[in-house]
Amino acid sequence: MVQNVFVIGYDSLGKKLLPNLRHVEDCEFHGLLSMEKVISAETYEFDRLVDEAVAELQAFPGSVDAVVGYWDFPTSGLVPVVRKKMGLPGPSLRSVLKCEHKYWSRLEQKRSVPECVPSFQAVDPFADNAVETITIDYPFWIKPIKAHSSHLGFLVETPQQLSEVLPRIRAGIGRFGEPFAEMMAHLDDLPEEIATVTGHHCIAEGIISGGRQCTLEGYARHGEVHLVGIVDSIRDPTHNSVLVRYEYPSCIPDAVKQRMLDYSRRFITAIGYDNSPFNIEFFYDEDSDEIRLLEVNARLSRSHAVMFQLVDGNSHLQVMVDLALDRDPRMPHREGPCAVAAKQMLRVFEPGIVRRAPLPEEVRQVETRFPGSVVQLHVHEGMDLSELQHQDSFSWELAVVFIGADTEAELKERIEICRKMLPFEIEPATAEA
């Protein structure tokens, strides 16, 4: 019997990976809400997107067996709401919000894993006395309650710097803040301490970015938390807040990985999150032997999917699909063609105009030379880098390369070869621009 699985924002990478999973013989995948609506739209009307998704599903002539998504908000919020309206299994909206609402998540982390949590507080960026309300020590990070890709995230070292970034936050926070407030409204019994901290608020957090960063990919099933794998995050040596590469499997010591898994189990169990994948980002300070929790996402990371395929022999999208269909996940381990894999981001740190981007045949040459590799371009000739969406505050991502190898040294060598095979020419922006 065919199982119809609907994918919110079904993109080219998903279309490459999902039908080729090992255990989807009985599955047929369908797009639900276009990329233009859930990724590249200038604004997201959450309730309208919910209504459109439900109407699309109700009009489908066959059975609706699962709804999945691997994107950040609004997709991460749409999945639980649409599932509930369609009577499909999955984690509760309350438990999802305890991951996705950065302030609520910190409160829950403080209760269940306090040793991992920095000092933090909610901040109303629209308050006239916003600077005076800060009670945690400088320096700190300030970011919206809901955003992603470091959108409107700033390192603040002085009250003067905070005064300078607040206007930028006020101008842009509504893009995610307004739809996130609509999502929160689907819970009619929010705790008082959360109901007043809306998507138009920020969180200020003490600095925890020292040491090595990694992401634990896991899932909860019938109240038990399981590990899928741990991925290292490599940051730019000059711009320390900017990610340049993911590597799998992690090189962090096994004993530290076990501690991270223990913390993950404590938190995920405490919030009642169940029958769905998640990922948790950690920092490990080798000098102090401390582990700090950066954030929790109520979804798997699409960014890691190809790396799992190269190393383990199957993308961890298998876990997402199996759980959505109320099945025990069937995920292999170390059965892929490569011992190590990476997602390399090709970035620039100055604005400009793209005068040359890699040609389709140049992309094909990379993917042919390194079987299993995937190249995704984000820019095209003539494009102003300011048109790129979901960028951090310090750089522009031109492309990403997923690639594997037998050793760490060979992996880095292959990445440098790919850089040379994928030429970009960026004309610097004028001073007036």
C-alpha positions as CSV (number, residue, x, y, z in Angstrom):
1,M,0.0,0.0,0.0
2,V,1.4,3.4,-1.0
3,Q,2.3,5.8,1.8
4,N,1.9,9.4,0.7
5,V,4.5,11.6,2.4
6,F,4.1,15.4,1.9
7,V,7.2,17.6,2.2
8,I,6.9,21.2,3.0
9,G,9.3,23.2,0.8
10,Y,10.3,20.2,-1.3
11,D,13.5,21.4,-2.9
12,S,16.0,20.0,-5.3
13,L,18.2,18.4,-2.6
14,G,15.1,16.7,-1.1
15,K,14.1,15.5,-4.5
16,K,17.6,14.0,-4.9
17,L,17.8,12.3,-1.5
18,L,14.3,11.3,-0.4
19,P,13.3,8.9,-3.3
20,N,16.7,7.3,-3.0
21,L,16.6,6.4,0.7
22,R,17.1,2.7,1.5
23,H,13.6,2.1,2.9
24,V,11.0,4.0,1.0
25,E,9.8,1.4,-1.4
26,D,6.2,2.0,-0.3
27,C,6.5,5.8,-0.2
28,E,5.5,8.4,-2.7
29,F,6.7,12.0,-2.0
30,H,4.8,15.1,-2.8
31,G,5.5,18.8,-2.4
32,L,3.4,20.8,0.1
33,L,3.6,24.6,-0.1
34,S,6.3,25.9,-2.5
35,M,9.8,27.1,-1.7
36,E,8.6,30.5,-2.7
37,K,6.1,30.5,0.1
38,V,8.1,29.0,3.0
39,I,11.7,30.0,2.2
40,S,12.1,32.9,-0.2
41,A,8.9,35.0,0.6
42,E,9.4,38.5,1.9
43,T,6.8,37.9,4.6
44,Y,5.2,34.7,6.1
45,E,1.6,34.8,7.1
46,F,1.6,31.7,9.3
47,D,-2.2,31.1,9.6
48,R,-2.7,31.6,5.9
49,L,0.1,29.1,5.2
50,V,-1.6,26.6,7.5
51,D,-4.9,27.0,5.8
52,E,-3.4,26.6,2.3
53,A,-1.5,23.4,3.4
54,V,-4.7,21.9,4.9
55,A,-6.8,22.8,1.9
56,E,-4.1,21.2,-0.4
57,L,-4.0,18.0,1.7
58,Q,-7.8,17.8,1.9
59,A,-8.0,18.1,-1.9
60,F,-5.6,15.2,-2.4
61,P,-7.4,12.2,-3.9
62,G,-5.4,9.6,-2.0
63,S,-4.5,9.0,1.6
64,V,-2.4,11.6,3.5
65,D,0.0,9.5,5.6
66,A,2.7,12.0,6.7
67,V,3.7,15.6,6.7
68,V,7.4,16.4,7.1
69,G,9.8,19.3,6.8
70,Y,13.5,19.9,7.2
71,W,13.6,23.7,7.0
72,D,13.7,26.2,9.9
73,F,10.8,28.5,10.7
74,P,8.1,28.8,9.4
75,T,8.4,25.2,8.3
76,S,9.4,24.0,11.8
77,G,6.1,25.5,13.1
78,L,3.9,24.5,10.2
79,V,4.7,20.8,10.6
80,P,3.2,20.3,14.1
81,V,0.2,22.6,13.5
82,V,-0.7,21.0,10.1
83,R,-0.2,17.5,11.5
84,K,-2.6,18.2,14.3
85,K,-5.3,19.5,12.0
86,M,-4.9,16.4,9.8
87,G,-4.9,14.0,12.7
88,L,-1.4,12.8,12.1
89,P,1.1,11.7,14.8
90,G,4.0,13.8,15.9
91,P,5.3,15.9,18.9
92,S,3.0,18.3,20.6
93,L,3.1,22.0,19.6
94,R,4.0,22.8,23.2
95,S,7.1,20.7,23.1
96,V,8.1,22.1,19.8
97,L,7.8,25.7,21.1
98,K,9.9,24.7,24.1
99,C,12.7,24.1,21.5
100,E,11.9,26.9,18.9
101,H,11.1,29.8,21.3
102,K,14.7,30.8,22.3
103,Y,13.7,32.3,25.7
104,W,11.2,29.5,26.6
105,S,13.9,27.0,25.6
106,R,16.5,28.6,27.9
107,L,14.1,28.5,30.8
108,E,13.4,24.8,30.2
109,Q,17.2,24.2,29.8
110,K,17.9,26.0,33.1
111,R,15.5,23.5,34.8
112,S,16.8,20.3,33.2
113,V,20.5,20.9,32.3
114,P,21.5,24.1,34.3
115,E,25.2,23.3,34.0
116,C,25.0,23.9,30.2
117,V,23.2,27.2,30.2
118,P,24.7,30.7,30.1
119,S,23.2,33.8,31.7
120,F,20.3,35.1,29.7
121,Q,17.3,37.5,29.7
122,A,14.5,38.6,27.5
123,V,14.8,42.0,25.9
124,D,12.1,44.2,24.4
125,P,14.0,46.0,21.6
126,F,11.1,48.5,21.2
127,A,11.3,49.7,24.8
128,D,12.5,53.2,25.2
129,N,14.8,52.0,28.0
130,A,15.9,48.8,26.4
131,V,19.6,49.5,27.1
132,E,18.9,50.2,30.8
133,T,16.9,46.9,31.2
134,I,20.1,44.8,30.6
135,T,21.0,42.9,33.8
136,I,23.5,40.4,32.4
137,D,27.2,41.3,32.0
138,Y,28.7,42.6,28.8
139,P,29.7,41.3,26.3
140,F,26.8,39.2,25.2
141,W,24.9,38.1,22.1
142,I,21.5,39.6,21.3
143,K,19.2,37.9,18.8
144,P,15.5,37.6,18.1
145,I,13.4,35.1,20.0
146,K,12.8,33.4,16.5
147,A,15.2,33.7,13.6
148,H,17.8,31.6,11.9
149,S,21.1,31.7,10.0
150,S,22.3,34.3,12.6
151,H,19.7,36.8,11.2
152,L,19.9,40.0,13.3
153,G,22.3,38.3,15.8
154,F,24.9,40.7,17.1
155,L,27.8,40.5,19.6
156,V,27.4,43.5,21.9
157,E,30.3,44.7,24.0
158,T,29.1,48.0,25.3
159,P,25.8,49.9,25.9
160,Q,26.7,52.2,23.0
161,Q,26.9,49.2,20.6
162,L,23.6,47.9,21.9
163,S,22.1,51.4,21.1
164,E,23.5,51.1,17.6
165,V,22.1,47.7,16.7
166,L,18.7,48.1,18.2
167,P,17.3,50.2,15.2
168,R,18.4,47.4,12.8
169,I,16.7,44.8,15.0
170,R,13.5,46.8,15.2
171,A,13.5,47.3,11.4
172,G,13.8,43.6,10.6
173,I,12.5,41.6,13.5
174,G,8.9,41.5,12.2
175,R,9.8,39.2,9.3
176,F,9.9,36.2,11.6
177,G,8.4,37.8,14.7
178,E,4.9,38.3,13.3
179,P,4.4,34.8,12.0
180,F,5.9,33.4,15.1
181,A,3.4,35.3,17.2
182,E,0.7,33.6,15.1
183,M,2.2,30.2,15.8
184,M,2.3,30.9,19.5
185,A,-1.4,31.8,19.4
186,H,-2.2,28.2,18.5
187,L,-1.5,27.4,22.2
188,D,-4.2,29.0,24.3
189,D,-2.5,28.1,27.7
190,L,0.9,29.7,27.4
191,P,2.7,30.2,30.7
192,E,2.5,33.9,31.8
193,E,6.2,34.3,31.6
194,I,6.2,33.2,28.0
195,A,2.9,34.8,26.7
196,T,4.4,38.3,27.2
197,V,7.6,37.4,25.3
198,T,6.5,37.4,21.7
199,G,8.3,37.0,18.4
200,H,9.1,40.7,18.5
201,H,11.3,40.2,21.6
202,C,15.0,39.3,21.7
203,I,17.1,37.2,24.0
204,A,20.5,38.4,25.4
205,E,22.9,35.6,26.3
206,G,26.3,35.4,27.8
207,I,29.2,34.4,25.6
208,I,29.6,30.6,25.2
209,S,31.3,30.4,21.8
210,G,34.7,29.4,23.1
211,G,36.1,26.0,22.2
212,R,34.8,23.4,19.7
213,Q,31.2,23.5,18.3
214,C,29.2,20.5,17.2
215,T,25.6,19.5,16.6
216,L,24.0,16.3,18.0
217,E,21.5,14.8,15.6
218,G,19.0,12.6,17.5
219,Y,15.4,11.5,17.7
220,A,12.8,10.6,20.4
221,R,10.7,7.5,20.0
222,H,8.2,6.3,22.6
223,G,9.8,8.4,25.3
224,E,13.4,7.2,24.6
225,V,16.0,9.5,23.1
226,H,18.4,8.0,20.5
227,L,21.6,9.3,18.9
228,V,21.9,9.5,15.1
229,G,25.3,11.2,14.9
230,I,27.4,14.2,15.9
231,V,28.7,16.8,13.4
232,D,31.5,19.3,13.9
233,S,31.0,22.9,13.0
234,I,34.2,24.7,11.8
235,R,34.2,28.5,12.1
236,D,36.2,31.1,10.2
237,P,39.4,31.9,12.0
238,T,39.0,35.7,11.4
239,H,35.2,36.0,11.8
240,N,34.6,33.6,14.6
241,S,30.8,33.7,14.5
242,V,30.7,32.6,10.8
243,L,30.5,28.9,9.9
244,V,32.6,27.8,7.0
245,R,32.3,24.0,7.2
246,Y,30.5,21.0,8.8
247,E,32.4,17.8,9.2
248,Y,31.1,14.3,10.0
249,P,31.8,12.3,12.0
250,S,32.8,14.5,14.9
251,C,36.4,14.4,16.2
252,I,35.3,15.3,19.8
253,P,36.3,12.6,22.3
254,D,33.8,9.8,22.9
255,A,33.4,10.6,26.6
256,V,32.4,14.2,25.7
257,K,30.0,12.9,23.1
258,Q,28.4,10.7,25.7
259,R,28.0,13.7,28.1
260,M,26.3,15.6,25.3
261,L,23.9,12.7,24.7
262,D,23.1,12.6,28.4
263,Y,22.3,16.3,28.4
264,S,20.1,15.9,25.3
265,R,18.2,13.0,26.9
266,R,17.6,15.1,30.1
267,F,16.3,18.1,28.1
268,I,14.2,16.3,25.5
269,T,12.6,14.0,28.1
270,A,11.9,16.9,30.4
271,I,9.9,18.9,27.8
272,G,7.9,15.9,26.6
273,Y,9.2,16.0,23.0
274,D,8.5,12.7,21.3
275,N,8.3,10.7,18.1
276,S,10.3,13.1,16.0
277,P,14.0,14.1,15.1
278,F,15.8,17.0,16.7
279,N,19.2,18.5,16.8
280,I,21.1,20.3,19.6
281,E,24.1,22.6,19.1
282,F,26.8,22.4,21.8
283,F,30.2,24.1,22.5
284,Y,33.0,22.1,24.3
285,D,35.8,24.0,26.0
286,E,38.8,21.6,26.2
287,D,40.6,23.8,28.8
288,S,37.7,23.9,31.3
289,D,36.1,20.6,30.2
290,E,32.8,22.5,30.1
291,I,29.9,21.8,27.7
292,R,27.5,24.6,26.9
293,L,24.3,24.3,25.0
294,L,23.8,26.8,22.2
295,E,20.3,26.0,20.9
296,V,17.7,23.3,20.2
297,N,15.9,22.7,16.9
298,A,12.7,20.6,16.6
299,R,13.8,19.1,13.3
300,L,16.8,17.4,11.8
301,S,19.3,19.5,9.9
302,R,19.0,19.4,6.1
303,S,22.6,20.7,6.0
304,H,23.8,17.3,7.3
305,A,21.8,15.0,5.1
306,V,24.4,14.4,2.3
307,M,27.2,13.9,4.9
308,F,25.2,11.1,6.6
309,Q,24.7,9.5,3.2
310,L,28.4,9.6,2.3
311,V,29.5,8.2,5.6
312,D,26.7,6.0,6.9
313,G,25.2,4.9,3.6
314,N,21.8,6.6,4.0
315,S,20.7,10.2,4.6
316,H,19.2,10.7,8.0
317,L,16.1,11.9,6.2
318,Q,15.2,8.3,6.7
319,V,14.7,8.9,10.4
320,M,12.4,11.8,9.6
321,V,10.3,9.8,7.3
322,D,10.1,6.7,9.4
323,L,9.0,8.6,12.5
324,A,6.4,10.6,10.6
325,L,4.9,7.2,9.5
326,D,5.0,6.0,13.1
327,R,7.8,3.5,12.4
328,D,11.0,2.7,14.2
329,P,13.8,4.4,12.3
330,R,16.0,2.3,10.0
331,M,19.3,4.1,9.8
332,P,22.6,2.3,8.9
333,H,25.9,3.2,10.6
334,R,29.3,3.6,8.7
335,E,28.1,1.7,5.6
336,G,28.8,4.6,3.2
337,P,31.6,4.9,0.7
338,C,33.5,7.6,2.7
339,A,35.1,7.7,6.2
340,V,34.7,11.4,6.5
341,A,32.5,14.0,4.8
342,A,32.0,17.8,4.8
343,K,29.6,20.5,3.8
344,Q,31.9,23.4,2.8
345,M,30.4,26.9,2.5
346,L,32.0,29.1,-0.1
347,R,31.7,32.6,1.4
348,V,32.9,36.2,0.8
349,F,33.1,38.9,3.5
350,E,32.6,42.0,1.4
351,P,29.4,43.1,-0.5
352,G,29.5,43.2,-4.3
353,I,28.1,42.2,-7.6
354,V,28.5,38.7,-9.1
355,R,30.3,39.1,-12.4
356,R,31.0,35.4,-12.9
357,A,29.5,32.3,-11.3
358,P,30.4,28.6,-12.0
359,L,28.8,27.3,-15.2
360,P,26.5,24.2,-15.1
361,E,29.3,22.1,-16.9
362,E,31.8,23.2,-14.2
363,V,29.4,22.0,-11.5
364,R,29.0,18.7,-13.3
365,Q,32.7,18.3,-13.5
366,V,33.0,18.5,-9.7
367,E,30.2,16.0,-9.2
368,T,31.7,13.7,-11.7
369,R,35.2,13.8,-10.4
370,F,34.1,13.2,-6.8
371,P,31.2,10.7,-7.0
372,G,28.5,11.4,-4.3
373,S,29.4,15.0,-4.1
374,V,26.7,17.7,-4.4
375,V,27.2,21.3,-5.4
376,Q,24.5,23.9,-4.7
377,L,24.9,27.5,-6.1
378,H,23.2,30.4,-4.4
379,V,24.1,33.2,-6.8
380,H,24.1,33.9,-10.5
381,E,25.8,36.3,-12.9
382,G,24.7,39.9,-12.4
383,M,23.3,39.3,-8.9
384,D,23.8,41.8,-6.1
385,L,24.9,39.9,-3.0
386,S,22.5,42.0,-1.0
387,E,19.7,40.0,-2.7
388,L,20.7,36.8,-0.8
389,Q,18.3,35.8,1.9
390,H,19.0,34.2,5.3
391,Q,22.6,35.4,5.6
392,D,24.5,36.1,8.8
393,S,25.5,39.7,9.6
394,F,29.1,39.3,8.4
395,S,29.3,37.3,5.2
396,W,27.5,36.1,2.0
397,E,27.3,32.4,1.1
398,L,27.9,31.9,-2.6
399,A,27.6,28.1,-2.7
400,V,28.0,25.0,-0.7
401,V,29.8,21.8,-1.6
402,F,29.0,18.4,0.0
403,I,32.0,16.0,-0.4
404,G,33.5,13.0,1.2
405,A,36.9,11.3,1.4
406,D,38.9,8.5,3.1
407,T,40.9,10.7,5.4
408,E,40.7,14.2,6.9
409,A,43.8,15.3,4.9
410,E,42.2,14.0,1.6
411,L,39.0,15.8,2.5
412,K,40.7,19.2,2.9
413,E,42.6,18.6,-0.4
414,R,39.4,17.8,-2.2
415,I,37.8,20.9,-0.9
416,E,40.6,23.1,-2.2
417,I,40.3,21.4,-5.6
418,C,36.6,22.2,-5.7
419,R,37.3,25.8,-4.9
420,K,39.5,26.0,-8.0
421,M,37.0,24.2,-10.1
422,L,34.2,26.5,-9.1
423,P,35.4,30.1,-10.0
424,F,33.5,33.2,-8.8
425,E,34.3,36.8,-9.7
426,I,32.8,39.4,-7.3
427,E,33.0,43.1,-8.2
428,P,33.3,45.1,-4.9
429,A,30.3,47.3,-4.1
430,T,30.9,51.1,-4.6
431,A,31.2,53.3,-1.6
432,E,27.8,54.9,-2.6
433,A,26.1,51.5,-2.8
